[in-house]
Amino acid sequence: MSNDQPKKRKPPQPEFSGIIINGLLIAMHDGEAGLSLVPAIIKRVIEENMWQHFVVESTREDVTHLRFIDFITAKPLRGLGTDKKMLQHICADDIEVVNLIDIAVQNKVGANQYSEGVDNVHKQNRPTGNDRQRALRKLRTDAPKLHAEVLAGKLSPHAAMVQAGFRPKTFTVVHETKACAETLKRNFTVKQLQVIIACLSAKS
């Protein structure tokens, strides 16, 4: 199991879960100050499985969800009334929470999203997502140590992908001959530069 997998926790009482989820809904609609609280609340809601079963604080309705995506998309007060993309956008500054949302959405109906470990994620049909989320999935699956460094803020997803050998190193070249030459010298060995010169000199 990957080291970044949250520990399995027993869900709290549905009434308490309902209070926390009500606080989450308020935060999501309370401007910048409220939105800044969303990542921490979402993290708790996912890790403690509050979304699976809760009692709506104002109506006392008993709500059960089998899939996290249903909790995200269900109309308030039965859910968040949004979509995965928007929820991850709100939490974009907390890459750990973005990762948790991605894991929770991918897991199969009725499963505790952490009870079967990382292998459970491998078996699901994976949404494509954006580049950062694809990188996180790839690292989580095939380079868990680098994935942990990304979650710790030590590496960007792109840098980790390059370090793992999943993406080629890229750099920007200024459209000016001397600056371009200096950039190439910093990023290539002498032998590599000789190959580049030979390619440029070859007749098409």
C-alpha positions in Angstrom: 0.0 0.0 0.0 1.3 3.5 -0.8 2.5 5.5 2.2 0.2 8.4 1.3 -2.9 6.3 1.7 -5.0 7.6 4.6 -5.7 5.2 7.5 -9.0 3.5 7.4 -11.3 5.1 10.0 -14.7 4.2 11.4 -17.3 6.7 10.1 -18.6 9.0 12.8 -22.3 9.2 13.8 -24.5 10.4 10.9 -25.8 13.4 12.9 -22.2 14.6 13.5 -21.3 14.0 9.8 -24.3 16.1 8.9 -23.0 19.0 11.0 -19.6 18.9 9.3 -21.1 18.6 5.8 -23.4 21.5 6.5 -20.3 23.5 7.5 -18.7 22.5 4.2 -21.7 23.8 2.2 -21.7 27.1 4.1 -17.9 27.4 3.4 -18.4 26.7 -0.3 -20.8 29.7 -0.6 -19.2 32.1 1.8 -16.8 33.9 -0.5 -13.0 33.8 -0.3 -12.8 33.4 3.4 -15.1 30.4 3.3 -13.5 28.8 0.3 -10.1 28.8 2.1 -11.6 26.4 4.6 -13.0 23.9 2.1 -9.8 21.8 1.5 -9.5 21.0 5.2 -13.1 20.1 5.6 -13.2 18.0 2.4 -10.1 16.1 3.6 -11.9 15.2 6.8 -15.2 14.3 5.0 -13.2 11.9 2.7 -10.9 10.4 5.3 -13.7 9.7 7.8 -16.2 8.6 5.1 -18.7 11.2 6.3 -20.1 11.5 2.8 -21.4 7.9 2.8 -24.0 8.4 5.5 -25.2 11.6 7.2 -28.3 13.3 8.5 -29.0 16.7 7.0 -28.8 19.1 9.9 -31.8 21.4 9.0 -34.3 18.8 7.6 -33.2 15.6 9.5 -33.2 13.7 6.3 -31.1 10.5 6.4 -28.8 10.5 3.3 -26.7 7.6 2.0 -24.4 7.6 -1.0 -22.6 4.7 -2.5 -20.2 6.8 -4.7 -18.3 9.9 -3.8 -19.1 11.4 -7.2 -22.8 11.2 -6.3 -22.2 13.1 -3.1 -20.3 15.8 -5.1 -23.1 16.2 -7.7 -26.2 15.7 -5.6 -28.2 18.9 -5.0 -27.8 20.5 -1.6 -28.5 19.5 1.0 -28.1 15.9 -0.1 -24.7 16.7 -1.6 -22.5 19.6 -2.7 -24.3 20.5 -5.9 -21.1 20.8 -7.9 -18.8 18.6 -10.0 -15.3 17.0 -9.6 -13.5 19.6 -11.7 -14.9 22.6 -9.7 -14.3 20.9 -6.4 -10.7 20.2 -7.3 -10.3 23.8 -8.6 -11.5 25.1 -5.2 -8.9 22.9 -3.5 -6.2 23.5 -6.1 -3.7 25.0 -3.6 -3.7 21.8 -1.5 -2.4 19.0 -3.8 -2.9 16.4 -1.1 -6.7 17.1 -1.1 -6.8 17.2 -4.9 -5.2 13.7 -4.8 -7.7 12.5 -2.2 -10.7 13.7 -4.3 -9.3 11.9 -7.4 -8.8 8.6 -5.4 -12.3 8.8 -3.9 -14.0 9.5 -7.2 -12.3 6.6 -8.9 -13.3 3.9 -6.4 -16.0 1.4 -7.1 -19.6 1.5 -5.9 -20.0 0.6 -2.2 -16.3 0.2 -1.4 -14.6 2.0 1.4 -12.2 4.0 -0.7 -9.2 3.1 1.4 -10.0 -0.4 2.7 -8.6 -2.3 -0.3 -5.4 -0.2 -0.7 -4.0 1.3 -3.8 -4.6 -1.8 -6.0 -8.3 -1.0 -5.9 -7.5 2.2 -7.8 -5.7 0.3 -10.5 -8.7 -1.8 -11.4 -11.1 1.1 -12.1 -11.7 2.8 -15.4 -9.7 6.0 -15.0 -11.0 9.4 -16.1 -8.5 11.3 -18.2 -8.4 14.5 -16.1 -6.0 17.3 -16.7 -2.2 17.0 -17.0 -1.6 17.4 -13.2 -4.1 14.8 -12.2 -2.8 12.4 -14.8 0.7 12.9 -13.5 -0.5 12.3 -9.9 -2.2 9.1 -10.9 0.9 7.9 -12.8 3.2 8.7 -9.8 0.8 7.2 -7.3 0.8 4.0 -9.3 4.3 3.6 -10.5 6.5 6.0 -8.4 5.0 6.2 -4.9 8.1 7.7 -3.3 8.2 10.6 -5.8 4.4 10.9 -5.3 4.9 11.3 -1.6 7.5 14.1 -2.3 4.9 15.9 -4.5 2.3 15.7 -1.8 4.9 17.0 0.7 5.5 20.0 -1.6 9.1 19.0 -2.3 8.5 18.5 -6.1 6.0 19.6 -8.6 4.1 16.9 -10.4 6.0 17.7 -13.7 9.4 17.6 -12.0 8.6 14.3 -10.4 7.4 12.9 -13.8 10.7 14.0 -15.4 12.7 12.5 -12.5 10.9 9.2 -12.8 11.6 9.1 -16.5 7.9 9.3 -17.5 8.3 12.7 -19.3 11.3 14.1 -21.2 13.0 17.2 -19.7 11.9 20.4 -21.3 13.2 23.9 -21.3 12.5 27.3 -23.0 14.7 28.7 -25.6 14.8 32.5 -26.3 14.5 33.5 -30.0 18.1 35.0 -30.0 21.1 33.1 -31.2 23.6 33.7 -28.3 21.0 33.1 -25.6 19.8 30.0 -27.4 23.4 28.7 -27.6 23.9 29.3 -23.9 20.6 27.4 -23.1 21.7 24.5 -25.2 25.1 24.4 -23.5 23.5 24.3 -20.1 21.2 21.4 -21.0 23.2 19.1 -23.2 26.5 17.3 -23.0 29.3 18.0 -25.6 28.4 14.8 -27.4 24.7 15.7 -27.6 25.6 19.2 -28.9 27.7 17.5 -31.6 24.7 15.4 -32.7 22.6 18.6 -32.8 25.2 20.4 -34.9 25.4 17.4 -37.3 21.6 17.3 -37.6 21.4 21.0 -38.3 24.2 20.7 -40.9 22.7 17.8 -42.7 21.0 18.4 -46.0 17.3 17.8 -45.9 
